[in-house]
Amino acid sequence: MAAESYGTARKPERLAELANQYGEQLWTAELDVTDVPQLRAVVDRVFAELGRIDVVVSNAGYGTFGAAEEFTDAQIQAQIATNLVAPIQLTRAVLPHLRGQGNGRIVQLSSAGGQVTFAGGNLYHATKWGVEGFFEALVGELAPLGIGVTLVEPGISRTGFGASLDIAPAMEAYAGTPIGQARPAMEAPGGITANGPGDPDKIADAIIASVGVEPAPRRITLGSDAYEWVHAGLTARLQELESAKELAHSTDLN
């Protein structure tokens, strides 16, 4: 039986359970998405072996936490390389193939944190806001080619995301700030996702269902927390814009 789905991971053993469950239906490979030559080689191999791919899901990523000056240069570079540069390079690698077959769908995992921000998440937010900008611009760019793009914005769900946070060493200067006050929750076993309201299975089902919707939804926001945060954030930004209307118009040439 030919494989029907292809999955990659930096640590292939994380896919072992799925591989055991689906057998020859699932093809797996080791892939560090920050290794661009390896990424391109794996993408070309997958398309060559399968012939065509209908849906590309980009889900690689992790979070960092801390004040801006607490991060090391290496932490900054690694976060941006994984969360922002890698999705861009994956997209660049798959586009020639999707164009060649005349259709396809790209599903990019973003976050409610791609629309709103919280203290201590500045670097993570920078990558997710960057992802939002890049993939929203792709919508109009790729629609004429028959390729749809969807951004997925989950809230806090009960995954291993919280346990895998890269937390910067604390500086005493931030002990009494919101960042310092949030540290115990971030550093607790399982982190912030241990008791999140989101159901990973329902989120996965919603993502799968979205690929059957035409035209491709530009965004799907998943989780009651994500909805409330994004709604409040967009409302506040719109109010701020409206309050600046007179100023904006005053700077035009007379």
C-alpha positions as CSV (number, residue, x, y, z in Angstrom):
1,M,0.0,0.0,0.0
2,A,1.4,3.4,-1.0
3,A,1.7,6.0,1.8
4,E,-1.2,8.4,2.0
5,S,0.4,10.8,4.5
6,Y,3.9,12.0,5.0
7,G,5.2,13.3,8.4
8,T,8.6,14.7,9.4
9,A,10.1,15.5,12.8
10,R,13.5,16.6,14.1
11,K,13.3,13.5,16.4
12,P,11.6,10.8,14.3
13,E,10.9,8.7,17.5
14,R,8.2,11.2,18.2
15,L,6.3,9.8,15.2
16,A,6.7,6.2,16.3
17,E,3.2,5.9,17.8
18,L,1.6,7.2,14.6
19,A,3.8,5.0,12.5
20,N,2.8,2.0,14.5
21,Q,-0.9,2.9,14.2
22,Y,-1.0,3.6,10.5
23,G,1.8,1.4,9.2
24,E,2.5,1.8,5.5
25,Q,-0.1,4.5,5.2
26,L,2.3,6.9,6.9
27,W,5.7,7.8,5.5
28,T,8.1,9.4,8.0
29,A,11.5,11.1,7.8
30,E,13.9,13.0,10.0
31,L,13.9,16.7,9.3
32,D,15.4,19.7,11.1
33,V,13.4,22.5,9.5
34,T,16.2,25.0,10.2
35,D,18.5,23.0,7.9
36,V,17.4,24.5,4.5
37,P,19.3,22.1,2.2
38,Q,17.9,19.1,4.1
39,L,14.4,20.6,4.1
40,R,14.5,21.1,0.3
41,A,15.8,17.6,-0.3
42,V,13.1,16.0,1.9
43,V,10.3,18.0,0.1
44,D,11.6,17.0,-3.3
45,R,11.8,13.4,-2.2
46,V,8.3,13.4,-0.9
47,F,6.8,14.8,-4.0
48,A,8.8,12.5,-6.2
49,E,7.7,9.4,-4.3
50,L,4.0,10.4,-3.8
51,G,3.5,12.2,-7.1
52,R,1.3,14.9,-5.7
53,I,0.4,16.3,-2.3
54,D,-2.9,18.0,-1.6
55,V,-2.2,19.6,1.8
56,V,1.0,20.8,3.4
57,V,0.8,21.4,7.1
58,S,3.6,23.4,8.7
59,N,3.5,22.9,12.4
60,A,7.1,23.0,13.6
61,G,7.8,25.5,16.4
62,Y,8.3,26.1,20.1
63,G,8.1,29.0,22.5
64,T,10.6,31.1,24.5
65,F,9.8,33.1,27.6
66,G,11.5,36.0,29.3
67,A,12.3,39.7,29.1
68,A,13.9,40.9,26.0
69,E,17.3,41.5,27.7
70,E,17.3,38.1,29.4
71,F,17.6,36.2,26.2
72,T,21.0,35.1,24.8
73,D,21.8,35.8,21.1
74,A,21.6,32.0,20.5
75,Q,18.0,31.9,21.9
76,I,16.9,34.7,19.7
77,Q,18.5,33.2,16.6
78,A,17.1,29.7,17.2
79,Q,13.5,31.0,17.9
80,I,13.4,33.1,14.7
81,A,15.0,30.3,12.6
82,T,12.5,27.7,13.8
83,N,9.3,29.7,14.0
84,L,9.6,32.2,11.2
85,V,12.4,31.4,8.7
86,A,11.6,27.7,8.5
87,P,7.9,28.1,7.5
88,I,9.0,30.6,4.9
89,Q,11.6,28.2,3.5
90,L,9.2,25.2,3.6
91,T,6.7,27.2,1.6
92,R,9.3,28.2,-0.9
93,A,10.3,24.6,-1.3
94,V,6.8,23.2,-1.8
95,L,5.5,26.0,-4.1
96,P,7.1,24.8,-7.4
97,H,5.5,21.4,-6.8
98,L,2.1,22.8,-6.0
99,R,2.2,25.2,-8.9
100,G,3.1,22.3,-11.2
101,Q,0.1,20.3,-10.1
102,G,-2.2,23.3,-10.4
103,N,-3.6,23.3,-6.9
104,G,-3.0,22.6,-3.2
105,R,-3.5,23.9,0.3
106,I,-0.9,25.3,2.7
107,V,-1.9,25.2,6.4
108,Q,0.4,27.2,8.6
109,L,0.2,26.9,12.4
110,S,0.2,30.3,14.0
111,S,-1.2,31.1,17.4
112,A,-3.6,33.5,19.1
113,G,-0.2,35.0,20.0
114,G,0.1,36.0,16.4
115,Q,-2.7,38.6,17.0
116,V,-2.2,39.5,20.7
117,T,0.7,39.8,23.0
118,F,1.5,38.9,26.6
119,A,4.5,39.9,28.8
120,G,7.4,37.6,28.5
121,G,6.4,36.3,25.1
122,N,8.0,39.1,23.0
123,L,10.3,36.9,21.0
124,Y,7.6,34.2,20.4
125,H,5.1,36.9,19.4
126,A,7.6,38.5,17.0
127,T,7.9,35.2,15.1
128,K,4.1,34.5,15.0
129,W,3.3,38.1,14.0
130,G,5.9,37.6,11.2
131,V,4.2,34.4,10.2
132,E,0.8,36.1,10.0
133,G,2.2,38.8,7.8
134,F,4.0,36.5,5.4
135,F,1.2,34.0,5.0
136,E,-1.6,36.6,4.7
137,A,0.3,38.2,1.9
138,L,0.6,34.8,0.2
139,V,-3.2,34.5,0.1
140,G,-3.6,36.9,-2.8
141,E,-0.3,35.9,-4.3
142,L,-1.2,32.2,-4.6
143,A,-5.0,32.3,-5.2
144,P,-4.6,32.8,-9.0
145,L,-2.5,29.7,-9.1
146,G,-5.1,27.5,-7.4
147,I,-3.2,27.3,-4.1
148,G,-5.1,28.1,-0.8
149,V,-3.5,29.3,2.4
150,T,-4.9,29.1,5.9
151,L,-3.5,30.4,9.2
152,V,-4.4,28.4,12.3
153,E,-4.6,30.4,15.6
154,P,-5.1,28.1,18.6
155,G,-5.3,29.2,22.2
156,I,-3.8,27.2,25.0
157,S,-4.4,23.5,24.5
158,R,-3.2,20.5,26.5
159,T,-0.1,19.6,24.4
160,G,3.5,19.4,25.3
161,F,4.1,23.0,24.2
162,G,4.3,24.4,27.7
163,A,6.7,21.7,28.9
164,S,9.1,22.5,26.0
165,L,9.3,26.3,26.6
166,D,12.8,27.7,26.4
167,I,12.9,29.9,29.5
168,A,15.6,32.6,29.8
169,P,17.5,32.9,33.1
170,A,15.8,35.4,35.3
171,M,17.2,38.9,36.0
172,E,16.5,40.4,39.4
173,A,15.4,43.6,37.8
174,Y,12.2,41.9,36.5
175,A,11.3,40.0,39.6
176,G,8.4,42.3,40.5
177,T,7.2,42.8,37.0
178,P,4.5,40.9,35.1
179,I,7.3,38.7,33.6
180,G,8.7,37.8,37.0
181,Q,5.2,37.1,38.3
182,A,4.4,34.8,35.4
183,R,7.6,32.7,35.8
184,P,6.1,30.2,38.4
185,A,3.4,29.2,35.9
186,M,5.8,28.9,33.1
187,E,8.3,26.9,35.1
188,A,5.7,24.5,36.6
189,P,5.5,20.9,35.4
190,G,3.8,21.0,32.0
191,G,3.9,24.8,31.9
192,I,1.0,26.9,30.9
193,T,-0.5,24.2,28.6
194,A,-1.0,21.6,31.4
195,N,-4.4,22.9,32.3
196,G,-5.3,24.7,29.0
197,P,-8.9,24.7,27.9
198,G,-8.2,23.5,24.3
199,D,-8.7,19.9,23.3
200,P,-5.9,18.9,20.9
201,D,-8.1,16.2,19.2
202,K,-10.9,18.7,18.5
203,I,-8.3,21.2,17.2
204,A,-6.8,18.6,14.9
205,D,-10.3,17.8,13.6
206,A,-11.1,21.4,13.0
207,I,-7.8,21.8,11.0
208,I,-8.6,18.7,8.9
209,A,-12.1,20.0,8.2
210,S,-10.8,23.4,7.1
211,V,-9.0,21.9,4.1
212,G,-12.3,20.8,2.6
213,V,-13.6,24.4,2.7
214,E,-13.5,26.4,-0.5
215,P,-12.2,29.0,-0.8
216,A,-9.6,28.3,1.9
217,P,-10.4,30.2,5.1
218,R,-7.7,32.8,5.6
219,R,-7.7,32.1,9.4
220,I,-9.3,29.7,11.8
221,T,-9.2,30.7,15.5
222,L,-9.5,27.7,17.8
223,G,-10.4,27.8,21.5
224,S,-12.7,30.0,23.5
225,D,-9.6,31.7,25.0
226,A,-8.2,32.4,21.6
227,Y,-11.4,33.9,20.4
228,E,-11.7,36.2,23.5
229,W,-8.1,37.3,23.3
230,V,-8.1,38.0,19.6
231,H,-11.5,39.7,19.7
232,A,-10.4,42.0,22.5
233,G,-7.1,42.7,20.8
234,L,-8.6,43.6,17.4
235,T,-11.3,45.7,19.1
236,A,-8.7,47.7,21.0
237,R,-6.5,48.2,17.9
238,L,-9.5,49.4,15.9
239,Q,-10.4,51.8,18.7
240,E,-6.9,53.1,18.7
241,L,-6.9,53.6,14.9
242,E,-10.2,55.4,15.0
243,S,-8.9,57.8,17.7
244,A,-6.0,58.6,15.4
245,K,-8.1,59.3,12.3
246,E,-7.8,63.1,12.5
247,L,-4.0,62.9,13.0
248,A,-3.7,60.4,10.1
249,H,-5.5,62.7,7.7
250,S,-3.7,65.8,8.9
251,T,-0.4,64.5,7.5
252,D,-1.5,64.3,3.8
253,L,-0.3,66.8,1.3
254,N,-2.7,69.8,1.1
